[in-house]
Amino acid sequence: MQKQVTYHKKYHPRFHHRKHHFQSQYPKKYLDSRNTYNQRQLFHPKRKYHFLLYGISIFLILFSGFHISLWLIDYYQTIKLSKQLQNQATVSETEEILDSSFIHPPEDQNDRYWDYVNLDFLQVDFTSLRQENPDTIAWIEVLGTSINYPVVQTDNNDYYLTHSFDHRKNEAGWIFADYRNQFDELNDNSIIYGHGRWDGTMFGSLKQVLEDGWFLDYQNHVIRLSTLHANMIFQIFSVYTIYKESYYMIPNFSSLLSYQTFLDTIQKRSKFTFPTTVNTNDKILTLSTCQDNDGNRIVVHAKLIRKGILPD
């Protein structure tokens, strides 16, 4: 009886014959050319281009995710700190201050001026705020927006662009006054800056002053400012957008003519016509923030209409 031989599939004569038949059917030259073709396809310029696109896409996804994470961290830190300061500070309203004066009142008793000057002052106890940050010089509230923050000031206009009230590194920055300004005796033009954050923090809600609904509600046309030595009320007379410049950030003017030219210019720029006048006897407050990443700015100008000196 003939013994049956068991072959592994790899060595079975039938499969070996097929392999031999394939090799005999296609000469070695052809097989070598196929291998060369496959290698060329693998390293074809189009494939290299695809690999490059994949790599760039992955990098951009990781890069964007990283910056979104940083933005969210800044956002939550800013929200937390803002609420903490509003709870920590003693901010109230007061009707009267003994040494209080109306600034350049109009003769017309129906003028909106009289509605604004009769508003309560913003009264702030700065003790705890200055203990945490000695750079604190004021508290600002812009009606019709979410702006309600302490204001800081240092010896430059760069530090608080990237640092929060507690001095932590933060791209949201903080609300700060121009280092050239004095708030005991106001300059012709006092300037306060803040980032126009998309989440509405800092000066992010200042964009609301460009909306028709904000303008039509005349009660919004007011800024209340409380400093270490005085409480003030300002009446808004101009709001506009403009590409970044330094003209509207001039703190003092060498002549009445140059100051009046400045006032005429910024009033003509306004998107809305406010029912008020402004002249060289006025002290003005300017708020400035970024509108976008292309260099455009949102600017608000207001004139001082009432001031109350605080007792020592």
C-alpha positions in Angstrom: 0.0 0.0 0.0 1.5 3.4 -1.1 2.1 5.8 1.8 0.2 9.1 1.5 2.5 12.1 1.8 1.1 15.3 3.5 2.5 18.6 2.2 2.4 22.0 3.8 0.5 24.4 1.6 3.6 26.4 0.9 5.5 23.4 -0.4 2.6 21.5 -2.1 3.6 20.7 -5.7 0.4 22.2 -7.0 1.1 25.6 -5.5 4.8 25.4 -6.3 3.8 24.7 -9.9 1.7 27.9 -10.0 4.5 29.9 -8.6 6.8 28.5 -11.2 4.2 29.0 -13.9 3.8 32.7 -12.9 7.6 33.2 -12.9 7.9 31.5 -16.3 4.9 33.4 -17.7 6.3 36.8 -16.6 10.0 37.2 -17.1 12.2 38.7 -14.4 12.6 41.9 -16.4 8.9 42.5 -16.2 8.8 41.7 -12.4 11.7 44.1 -11.8 9.9 46.9 -13.8 6.7 46.3 -11.7 8.7 46.7 -8.5 10.2 49.9 -9.8 6.8 51.1 -10.8 5.4 50.5 -7.3 8.3 52.3 -5.7 7.8 55.2 -8.1 4.1 55.4 -7.2 5.0 55.4 -3.5 7.3 58.3 -3.9 5.4 60.1 -6.7 5.4 63.9 -6.3 1.6 63.9 -6.0 1.8 61.4 -3.1 4.4 63.5 -1.4 2.1 66.5 -1.9 -0.8 64.6 -0.3 1.5 63.5 2.7 2.5 67.2 3.1 -1.2 68.3 3.1 -2.0 65.6 5.7 0.9 66.8 7.9 -0.1 70.4 7.6 -3.7 69.6 8.4 -2.8 67.7 11.5 -0.4 70.5 12.6 -3.1 73.1 12.2 -5.7 71.1 14.1 -3.2 70.6 17.0 -2.2 74.3 16.8 -5.8 75.6 16.8 -6.7 73.2 19.7 -3.8 74.5 21.7 -4.8 78.2 21.2 -8.5 77.5 21.9 -7.4 75.8 25.1 -5.4 78.9 26.1 -8.4 81.2 25.2 -10.7 79.1 27.3 -8.3 79.2 30.3 -8.0 83.0 30.0 -11.8 83.3 29.7 -12.6 81.3 32.8 -9.9 83.0 34.8 -11.2 86.5 33.7 -14.8 85.6 34.6 -13.8 84.2 37.9 -11.6 87.2 38.8 -14.3 89.7 37.7 -16.9 88.2 39.9 -14.5 87.9 42.8 -13.6 91.7 42.5 -17.3 92.7 42.2 -18.1 90.8 45.3 -15.0 91.9 47.1 -15.2 95.6 46.4 -17.8 97.8 48.1 -19.6 99.4 45.1 -22.7 101.4 45.7 -24.7 104.4 44.5 -24.9 107.7 46.3 -27.3 110.6 45.6 -25.3 113.5 47.0 -21.8 114.5 47.7 -21.3 117.7 49.6 -18.7 119.2 47.2 -20.6 118.4 44.0 -20.9 120.6 40.9 -22.6 120.6 37.5 -20.2 121.2 34.6 -21.3 123.7 32.0 -25.1 123.3 32.5 -27.3 124.3 29.5 -30.0 126.9 29.8 -32.6 124.6 28.2 -34.2 122.7 31.1 -35.5 120.1 28.6 -31.9 119.1 27.6 -31.0 115.5 28.3 -28.1 116.9 30.3 -30.5 117.3 33.3 -31.5 113.7 33.1 -27.9 112.6 33.3 -26.6 114.9 36.0 -29.3 113.8 38.3 -28.2 110.2 38.2 -26.6 108.8 41.3 -22.9 108.7 41.5 -21.0 105.5 41.6 -19.4 105.2 45.0 -16.5 102.7 45.5 -14.4 101.8 48.5 -11.0 101.1 47.0 -9.3 99.7 50.2 -9.4 96.0 49.4 -8.8 96.6 45.7 -5.7 98.6 46.3 -4.4 96.0 48.8 -4.6 93.4 46.1 -3.3 95.7 43.3 -1.9 99.2 44.2 -2.2 100.1 40.5 -6.0 100.5 41.0 -7.0 104.1 40.3 -10.7 104.0 39.4 -13.9 102.0 38.7 -15.8 102.4 35.4 -19.4 101.6 34.4 -20.7 102.1 30.9 -24.5 102.0 30.8 -26.1 99.8 28.3 -23.1 97.5 28.2 -21.5 94.9 30.6 -18.5 97.1 31.4 -18.3 97.4 35.2 -14.7 97.0 36.3 -11.8 98.5 38.3 -9.4 100.5 36.3 -5.6 100.2 36.7 -2.7 102.4 35.6 1.0 101.8 35.5 4.0 103.5 33.9 3.4 102.2 30.4 0.5 101.1 28.0 1.8 97.6 27.4 1.8 95.7 30.7 -2.0 95.3 31.1 -2.5 94.2 27.6 -1.2 90.8 28.6 -1.6 90.8 32.4 -4.8 90.5 34.5 -5.7 92.6 37.6 -3.9 90.0 39.8 -0.7 90.4 37.7 -1.1 86.9 36.2 -0.2 86.5 32.5 -3.5 86.6 30.6 -4.2 87.5 27.0 -7.5 89.1 28.1 -5.4 91.7 29.9 -7.3 94.3 32.0 -9.0 97.7 31.8 -6.2 100.3 32.1 -5.8 104.1 31.9 -3.2 105.7 29.7 0.0 106.2 31.7 0.1 109.9 30.7 -3.2 110.8 32.3 -3.9 112.2 35.7 -7.2 111.6 37.4 -6.9 114.0 40.3 -6.8 116.9 37.9 -8.2 115.6 34.6 -6.4 116.1 31.3 -8.1 117.6 28.3 -8.6 114.0 27.1 -8.4 111.0 29.5 -8.0 107.7 27.8 -9.0 104.2 29.0 -8.2 101.0 27.1 -9.3 97.4 27.1 -9.4 94.4 24.8 -12.5 93.8 22.8 -13.0 90.2 23.8 -15.4 88.1 21.8 -16.8 86.7 24.9 -17.9 90.1 26.0 -15.5 90.5 28.9 -13.2 93.6 29.4 -14.3 96.0 26.6 -15.9 93.2 24.5 -19.4 94.6 25.0 -18.4 98.1 23.9 -19.5 97.2 20.4 -23.1 97.5 21.6 -22.7 101.3 21.4 -22.7 100.9 17.6 -26.2 99.4 17.6 -29.3 101.4 16.8 -31.1 100.0 19.8 -28.4 101.2 22.2 -28.5 104.7 20.7 -32.3 105.0 20.7 -32.4 104.4 24.5 -31.0 107.8 25.7 -30.5 106.4 29.2 -27.5 104.5 27.8 -25.5 107.6 26.9 -23.8 107.8 30.3 -20.4 106.7 31.8 -20.0 106.7 35.5 -16.4 106.9 36.8 -15.3 106.7 40.5 -11.7 107.5 41.3 -9.8 107.6 44.6 -10.7 111.3 45.2 -13.8 112.0 43.1 -17.0 110.6 41.5 -17.8 111.7 38.0 -20.6 111.4 35.4 -19.8 111.7 31.7 -22.2 112.2 28.8 -21.4 110.4 25.6 -21.3 112.6 22.4 -19.5 110.4 19.9 -19.1 106.7 18.9 -17.4 105.4 15.8 -15.0 102.8 14.3 -11.6 103.7 12.8 -8.4 102.1 11.7 -5.8 102.3 14.5 -4.3 105.8 14.9 -2.9 107.9 17.7 -4.8 111.1 17.0 -7.8 110.4 19.3 -5.3 109.4 22.1 -3.8 112.9 22.5 -4.1 113.7 26.3 -3.4 117.5 26.1 -3.4 120.2 23.5 -1.1 123.2 23.2 -3.8 125.6 22.2 -7.5 126.1 22.3 -7.6 126.1 18.5 -6.0 122.7 18.3 -8.3 121.4 21.0 -11.4 122.7 19.3 -10.2 121.2 16.0 -9.8 117.9 17.8 -13.3 118.1 19.3 -14.9 119.0 16.0 -13.1 116.1 14.3 -14.1 113.4 16.7 -17.7 114.6 16.9 -18.0 114.5 13.1 -16.7 110.9 13.1 -19.7 109.7 15.2 -22.0 107.1 13.8 -24.9 108.8 15.6 -25.8 112.4 16.1 -26.0 113.0 19.9 -28.2 115.9 21.0 -25.4 117.8 22.8 -22.5 120.1 22.1 -18.9 120.1 23.2 -16.2 122.8 23.4 -12.8 123.6 24.8 -14.2 124.2 28.3 -15.0 120.5 28.5 -12.9 117.6 29.8 -13.5 114.5 27.9 -13.1 110.8 28.5 -12.1 108.4 25.7 -12.7 104.6 25.6 -10.7 102.6 23.0 -10.9 98.9 22.1 -10.1 96.6 19.2 -13.0 95.8 16.9 -11.2 93.0 15.0 -7.7 91.6 14.3 -7.3 93.8 11.2 -6.4 96.9 13.2 -9.8 98.6 13.5 -10.8 100.3 16.7 -14.1 101.1 18.5 -13.9 104.5 20.1 -16.3 106.3 22.5 -16.0 109.9 23.6 -17.9 111.5 26.5 -17.7 114.9 28.3 -17.7 115.5 32.0 -21.0 116.9 33.2 -20.9 116.4 37.0 -18.1 115.9 39.5 -18.2 115.3 43.2 -15.0 115.6 45.3 -14.7 113.0 48.0 -13.8 114.0 51.6 -10.3 113.0 52.7 
